Amino acid sequence: LYEKLKTYELDFAIVEGRLPAEGFNTLLLDTDSLVLVVANTNRLAKKTMVTVNELKKEKLILRLPDSGTRNLFLSHLESNNMSIRDFNVILEVDNIATIKDLIRKDMGVSILPRSACLDELSKGKLVGLPVENLSMIRETSLLYHADFGHDEVLQTITRLYREMTKAYR
């Protein structure tokens, strides 16, 4: 992604976080949180919060190791002196839709961005729960060239992004 931005193959990209990069600016689009996502039939679904020890007993389906979502989860574990090796990771998948499908079938649970599950959460198909002592906030930003001279484009993208996400909240 950065290589395509550096070579001007792309003018901008929507990325997780505010990634500092020389020659680029960022514009915060949204903040989101990672939550434990479980099937509405899962034994944890009736709880309001899950402890780390409860999470360790679940079959965990995670994003691939290079995923920003996974890296945010891992950094929160490390900051709490925990390791992913303490958990029962049964599968690593790149596709969030596949992960949500596996969760709906109660084949496991996952740590996912709340925004990626808004439709399923609002319809009661999935349940999103906070994990005690793991407040996992992430930012979504627009990364663009410092010399990008089309402020109206950036404003339009920002407006459209907020309108689209507002429809799901």
N, C-alpha and C positions, 0 to 999 in steps of 0.2 A: 504494500500500500504506500509506504513512505517513498519507495523508489519511484513509483508512478507519480506521486506528488512532486518529488524533487525534479523529475524530468519534464514536468508540465504536461504529462499524459492525462493527469487529473488536475482540475483547478481547486477542488475541495473534497472533503470526505467527512462523513458523520462517524465519529469514533467514540469509544468508551473513554471517559476521563478527559482531563485537560493535559494533553501531552506536550510538554515544552519541546519545541524543535526550532532551531535557528532558521530564520527566514519565514516562519509561519506564525499565524495568529490563531487563537481559539476563541470561540464564542459559545458560552454555555447555553445549551438548548433545554436541558432537563436534568433533574436529579431523580434517582430511582433507588430502590433498595432490593437487595437479594433476600429471598425468603425461602424457607423450606416448603416445597410443593408436594402435596400428598393427594392421593385419591380421596374422593368424598366418602369412600367406604373404609379407608384406612383407620386403624385404631387411634391414630393421633388426630384425626380430623375434628374431633369434638373438643380438643384442647384449645386454649387461647395462646399458649406458648409452649415451646418444646425445650427441654434441657439438652445439653451436649451429650450427656450419657444416654438419653433416649435416642438421640440421633445416631449414636454409635451402634445401636442395636438394629438399625434399619439397613435394608439393602439400598445402597446409594448409587445412583446413576448420575455420572458427571459429564460435563463437557470435556472436550479433548484438552490435553495439557497446554496448548498455546492459546486457549480461550481467555479473554479478559475476565469473563464471569468466574471461571475456575480460579484464575490467578488472584482475583479479589478475595474469594473464599479462602484460598490457601494462605494469603497474607494475614487474614484475620485469625486463622487457626494458629499460625506461627506467632503472632503478637500475643496470643493467649497460651503460649508454650505447648501447643498441640501440633500433631502431624497428621497428614492425610492417612498415614499408615495405621492410625488408631481407629479408622473407620472401615466399614465393610463395603468397599467400592466393588460393585459387581460388573459394571459396564461403563465404558467411555464412548460417548456419541457426539458427533459434531452438529447434528441437526436438532434444534429445539423442538420442532414439531414431532419428531420421533420420540424424544424424551417425554414430552407431554402425553403422547399416545401410550407409552409404556407405563407411565404413572397412572393414567386413567384405568388401565387394566390391573392396577395394584401390583405391578411387578417390581416396584421399587419406589424410592422417593428421590428428589433432587433439590439442589440449590439453584434457583433460577431468578432472573430479574422479575419483579412483580409486573413490570410493563409487558413482558413477553407472555404473560398469562392472564391479562386483564379480562379478555372475553370469557375464558373458561372459569375464572374466579367469579365474575359477575353472574354467570349462569349456574353456578354451583357444581360444575363438573369437576373442578379441582379446588383444593383448599390451600391457601398460603398462610404460613405461620412464622412468626419470628422465632429465632433461636436465642435462648438466654445467653447474655454476654457476648453476642456476635451481632453488633449493629453494623450491617454491611451496606453502606451507602455508596452508590456509584453515580458518576456524572456522564451525561451524553453531551458531546460538544461537536461543533462544526470546526474543522481544522482547514485552514485555507492559507494561500500564499500571502505574505505580507504586502506584496505589490498588486494583489487582486483589486482592481479598481472599480468593482461593480457592487457598491454598497446596496443598491436596490435589489440585487439578486440575493444577497445575504439576508436582507430584511424579509424578502418574500419566502425564502426557505424557512427562516425562523418562524414566521407567521403560520405557514402551512404545517410545519412540524407540530406546533402547539395546538392548532386547530384539530389535527388528526388525533393527537394523543388525548386531547380534552374529551373527545367523543367517547373514549373508553373509560374515563374516570368517573 
